Amino acid sequence: MDNFKSFFIESVNKFNTEWQDARTDAKKIKDVEEKISFVKKFLNKNPTKANLGRVLNWARMTKL
């Protein structure tokens, strides 16, 4: 599992304006299911390895 995490997270630059906008908007959503759905939509619209790493890190850090 550690190799999996490092594969996606180590090389990801968090300073992506589209992700920062999505992350900030997700903070405003109080319902957990809606918040997850919102972030999944971002990932579906922007399906890159870097964005997957960003979303996984976001989920880990927000303890979802």
Rosetta constraint file for C-alpha pairs under 8 A:
AtomPair CA 1 CA 5 HARMONIC 6.30 0.50
AtomPair CA 2 CA 6 HARMONIC 6.12 0.50
AtomPair CA 3 CA 7 HARMONIC 5.94 0.50
AtomPair CA 4 CA 8 HARMONIC 6.67 0.50
AtomPair CA 5 CA 9 HARMONIC 5.84 0.50
AtomPair CA 5 CA 10 HARMONIC 7.91 0.50
AtomPair CA 5 CA 53 HARMONIC 7.98 0.50
AtomPair CA 6 CA 10 HARMONIC 5.13 0.50
AtomPair CA 7 CA 11 HARMONIC 7.51 0.50
AtomPair CA 8 CA 12 HARMONIC 7.00 0.50
AtomPair CA 8 CA 49 HARMONIC 6.67 0.50
AtomPair CA 8 CA 50 HARMONIC 6.77 0.50
AtomPair CA 8 CA 52 HARMONIC 7.00 0.50
AtomPair CA 8 CA 53 HARMONIC 4.55 0.50
AtomPair CA 9 CA 50 HARMONIC 7.72 0.50
AtomPair CA 9 CA 53 HARMONIC 4.91 0.50
AtomPair CA 9 CA 54 HARMONIC 7.06 0.50
AtomPair CA 9 CA 56 HARMONIC 7.93 0.50
AtomPair CA 9 CA 57 HARMONIC 6.90 0.50
AtomPair CA 11 CA 50 HARMONIC 7.60 0.50
AtomPair CA 12 CA 50 HARMONIC 5.31 0.50
AtomPair CA 12 CA 51 HARMONIC 7.92 0.50
AtomPair CA 12 CA 53 HARMONIC 6.44 0.50
AtomPair CA 12 CA 54 HARMONIC 6.92 0.50
AtomPair CA 13 CA 50 HARMONIC 7.58 0.50
AtomPair CA 14 CA 19 HARMONIC 7.80 0.50
AtomPair CA 14 CA 20 HARMONIC 7.89 0.50
AtomPair CA 14 CA 54 HARMONIC 6.78 0.50
AtomPair CA 15 CA 19 HARMONIC 7.79 0.50
AtomPair CA 15 CA 20 HARMONIC 7.09 0.50
AtomPair CA 16 CA 20 HARMONIC 6.09 0.50
AtomPair CA 17 CA 21 HARMONIC 6.12 0.50
AtomPair CA 18 CA 22 HARMONIC 6.27 0.50
AtomPair CA 19 CA 23 HARMONIC 5.90 0.50
AtomPair CA 19 CA 42 HARMONIC 7.89 0.50
AtomPair CA 19 CA 51 HARMONIC 7.65 0.50
AtomPair CA 19 CA 54 HARMONIC 7.84 0.50
AtomPair CA 20 CA 24 HARMONIC 6.02 0.50
AtomPair CA 21 CA 25 HARMONIC 6.14 0.50
AtomPair CA 22 CA 26 HARMONIC 6.03 0.50
AtomPair CA 22 CA 39 HARMONIC 7.05 0.50
AtomPair CA 22 CA 42 HARMONIC 6.94 0.50
AtomPair CA 23 CA 27 HARMONIC 6.37 0.50
AtomPair CA 23 CA 39 HARMONIC 7.60 0.50
AtomPair CA 24 CA 28 HARMONIC 7.04 0.50
AtomPair CA 25 CA 29 HARMONIC 7.16 0.50
AtomPair CA 26 CA 35 HARMONIC 5.65 0.50
AtomPair CA 26 CA 38 HARMONIC 6.74 0.50
AtomPair CA 26 CA 39 HARMONIC 6.96 0.50
AtomPair CA 27 CA 35 HARMONIC 7.83 0.50
AtomPair CA 29 CA 34 HARMONIC 7.03 0.50
AtomPair CA 29 CA 35 HARMONIC 5.65 0.50
AtomPair CA 30 CA 34 HARMONIC 7.86 0.50
AtomPair CA 30 CA 35 HARMONIC 7.09 0.50
AtomPair CA 31 CA 35 HARMONIC 6.11 0.50
AtomPair CA 32 CA 36 HARMONIC 6.19 0.50
AtomPair CA 32 CA 64 HARMONIC 7.93 0.50
AtomPair CA 33 CA 37 HARMONIC 6.09 0.50
AtomPair CA 34 CA 38 HARMONIC 6.07 0.50
AtomPair CA 35 CA 39 HARMONIC 6.40 0.50
AtomPair CA 36 CA 40 HARMONIC 6.08 0.50
AtomPair CA 37 CA 41 HARMONIC 6.18 0.50
AtomPair CA 38 CA 42 HARMONIC 6.54 0.50
AtomPair CA 39 CA 43 HARMONIC 6.39 0.50
AtomPair CA 39 CA 55 HARMONIC 7.22 0.50
AtomPair CA 40 CA 44 HARMONIC 6.10 0.50
AtomPair CA 41 CA 45 HARMONIC 6.15 0.50
AtomPair CA 42 CA 46 HARMONIC 6.05 0.50
AtomPair CA 43 CA 47 HARMONIC 5.28 0.50
AtomPair CA 43 CA 48 HARMONIC 7.75 0.50
AtomPair CA 43 CA 51 HARMONIC 6.46 0.50
AtomPair CA 43 CA 52 HARMONIC 6.78 0.50
AtomPair CA 43 CA 55 HARMONIC 7.48 0.50
AtomPair CA 46 CA 51 HARMONIC 6.94 0.50
AtomPair CA 47 CA 51 HARMONIC 6.57 0.50
AtomPair CA 47 CA 52 HARMONIC 7.14 0.50
AtomPair CA 48 CA 52 HARMONIC 6.23 0.50
AtomPair CA 49 CA 53 HARMONIC 6.29 0.50
AtomPair CA 50 CA 54 HARMONIC 6.25 0.50
AtomPair CA 51 CA 55 HARMONIC 6.11 0.50
AtomPair CA 52 CA 56 HARMONIC 6.07 0.50
AtomPair CA 53 CA 57 HARMONIC 6.03 0.50
AtomPair CA 54 CA 58 HARMONIC 6.03 0.50
AtomPair CA 55 CA 59 HARMONIC 6.08 0.50
AtomPair CA 56 CA 60 HARMONIC 6.15 0.50
AtomPair CA 57 CA 61 HARMONIC 6.01 0.50
AtomPair CA 58 CA 62 HARMONIC 5.97 0.50
AtomPair CA 59 CA 63 HARMONIC 5.94 0.50
AtomPair CA 59 CA 64 HARMONIC 5.38 0.50
AtomPair CA 60 CA 64 HARMONIC 6.64 0.50
